[in-house]
Amino acid sequence: MTRVRLEIDEVRIHRSKKRWKLYFVVMADHPTEEDKMIITTLPVKPFKLSKKHDNSFQFDTEQIGSEGLFVLSRELPEDRELNVHIRLYHTRKSTRDLGEILKDVENGVAGDAFGIVNNIVGSSVPWLVVAKTAVSLVGKILSKVKDRSFGFVSAFERFGPEFEDFHEIDYDKPFTGDASLVYSWSVDEES
């Protein structure tokens, strides 16, 4: 069985301000139901950037055994494609309940939400299951989040022959706002 893994390695803010409380909202293909997507927030609490970080935070420190911020791990889809969108937000609240975002999405899509699940893609964070037909509505709901949005990055991947030569491929992409993201996809063969 072949498994794929997604990690966030680094986030960079391209603004003059030096203090941030950041978090991600991730939407991905459901691992077993083609007509559904899953949504979560990462990490459990917003992470802080201060002046010492110089508007950049590295989850993967390049030390032996260091890994990035784990997003998901799942079996490689039959069509060898996986659609993932990552959004970045800054909150001004000293304590931000990120579960509120999932509740807002769940309430906003009403009949197209199928509840919160755990351990669905190797991650212990809760994921909300929604119908793919509700994705545009989810986007509208997320645009109303009162935190500052840095936009999104598409981490869509078509797992082609390049993964036969390289175990892991890193990508450096700009968000649609004033930030950029380094993330990595890796492929593991399990026996």
C-alpha positions in Angstrom: 0.0 0.0 0.0 1.3 3.5 -0.9 0.7 6.4 1.5 1.1 10.1 0.9 2.0 12.6 3.6 1.6 16.4 3.6 3.6 18.7 6.0 3.9 22.4 6.3 7.6 23.3 6.6 7.7 27.1 6.7 5.4 30.2 6.6 6.7 33.7 5.7 4.8 37.0 6.1 5.6 39.7 3.6 4.5 42.7 5.7 6.4 45.2 7.9 4.5 44.2 11.1 6.6 41.7 13.2 4.0 40.2 15.6 1.5 37.6 14.4 -0.8 35.0 15.9 -1.3 32.6 12.9 -3.3 29.5 12.1 -4.2 27.5 9.1 -7.6 26.2 7.8 -7.1 23.1 5.6 -9.6 21.5 3.2 -8.8 18.2 1.6 -10.4 15.4 -0.4 -12.1 12.8 1.9 -10.0 9.6 1.9 -12.9 7.2 1.2 -15.9 9.1 -0.1 -15.3 10.9 -3.5 -18.3 13.3 -3.0 -17.0 14.7 0.2 -14.2 17.0 1.6 -12.8 17.4 5.1 -11.9 20.6 6.8 -9.7 21.4 9.9 -7.7 24.1 11.6 -4.0 23.8 12.5 -2.3 23.8 14.9 -4.7 23.3 17.9 -3.9 26.9 19.0 -2.6 29.8 16.9 1.2 30.0 16.9 3.0 33.3 17.6 5.6 35.1 15.6 7.6 37.8 17.3 10.3 40.2 16.2 12.9 37.5 16.8 11.3 35.3 14.0 11.7 38.1 11.4 8.3 37.3 9.9 9.2 33.7 9.2 8.4 30.5 11.1 10.1 27.2 10.3 8.3 24.0 11.5 11.0 21.9 9.9 14.3 23.0 11.4 16.5 20.7 9.1 17.8 18.9 12.2 17.9 15.1 12.2 14.5 13.9 13.2 12.8 17.3 12.7 9.6 17.2 10.8 7.2 19.9 9.6 3.7 20.6 10.9 1.9 17.4 10.1 -1.3 18.0 8.0 -2.3 14.5 6.8 -1.3 11.0 5.8 -3.5 8.7 3.8 -3.6 6.1 1.1 -2.7 7.3 -2.3 -5.9 7.7 -4.3 -6.4 5.4 -7.3 -6.3 8.4 -9.8 -3.0 9.5 -8.0 -4.4 13.0 -7.4 -5.2 14.8 -4.2 -6.8 18.2 -3.8 -5.8 20.2 -0.7 -6.3 23.9 0.0 -4.5 25.7 2.8 -5.7 29.1 4.1 -3.7 31.3 6.5 -5.2 33.6 9.1 -3.9 36.1 11.8 -6.0 36.6 14.9 -5.8 39.5 17.3 -7.6 37.6 20.0 -5.3 36.5 22.9 -7.1 33.1 23.0 -8.8 32.0 19.9 -11.2 29.0 19.8 -10.4 27.5 16.4 -13.3 25.0 16.9 -15.6 28.0 16.3 -14.5 28.1 12.7 -15.6 24.5 12.1 -18.9 25.1 13.9 -19.5 28.2 11.7 -18.8 26.1 8.6 -21.0 23.2 9.9 -23.9 25.6 10.6 -23.4 27.5 7.4 -23.6 24.5 5.1 -26.4 22.9 7.2 -27.6 19.8 5.3 -24.3 19.5 3.5 -22.3 18.9 6.7 -21.8 15.3 8.0 -20.3 16.0 11.4 -16.9 16.1 13.0 -14.6 13.0 12.8 -11.3 12.2 14.4 -8.3 10.2 13.2 -9.5 10.3 9.6 -6.2 11.0 7.9 -3.7 10.0 10.5 -4.2 13.3 12.4 -5.6 13.6 15.9 -7.2 17.0 15.2 -11.0 17.0 14.5 -12.1 17.3 10.8 -15.5 18.4 9.6 -16.9 16.4 6.7 -18.8 18.4 4.1 -20.2 17.6 0.6 -18.1 18.7 -2.3 -21.1 20.5 -3.7 -20.8 22.9 -0.6 -17.2 23.9 -1.3 -18.1 27.3 -2.8 -20.4 28.0 0.2 -17.5 27.0 2.6 -15.4 29.6 0.8 -18.0 32.3 1.4 -18.3 31.3 5.1 -14.5 31.4 5.5 -14.4 34.8 3.9 -16.5 36.1 6.8 -14.1 34.9 9.5 -13.3 38.0 11.5 -9.5 37.2 11.6 -7.2 38.7 9.0 -6.9 36.4 5.9 -3.7 36.0 4.0 -5.6 34.0 1.3 -5.0 30.5 0.2 -2.6 28.2 -1.5 -3.6 25.2 -3.6 -1.5 22.2 -2.6 -3.2 20.0 -5.2 -0.8 17.2 -6.2 -0.7 14.8 -9.1 1.7 12.1 -7.9 3.6 11.4 -11.1 6.9 9.6 -11.9 8.9 12.3 -10.1 8.0 10.6 -6.8 9.8 7.5 -8.0 13.1 9.4 -7.9 12.5 11.6 -4.9 10.9 10.4 -1.6 9.8 14.0 -0.8 9.2 17.1 -2.9 9.1 20.6 -1.4 7.1 23.4 -2.8 7.4 27.2 -2.1 4.3 29.0 -3.1 2.8 32.4 -2.4 -0.6 32.7 -0.7 -3.1 35.0 -2.5 -2.3 37.6 0.2 1.0 38.9 1.7 2.5 35.6 2.8 4.1 32.5 1.3 4.3 28.8 2.3 6.8 26.0 2.0 5.2 22.6 2.2 6.2 19.1 1.3 4.5 16.0 -0.1 6.1 12.6 0.5 5.3 9.1 -0.7 5.9 6.0 1.4 5.6 2.4 0.3 4.3 0.2 3.2 4.4 -3.5 3.2 
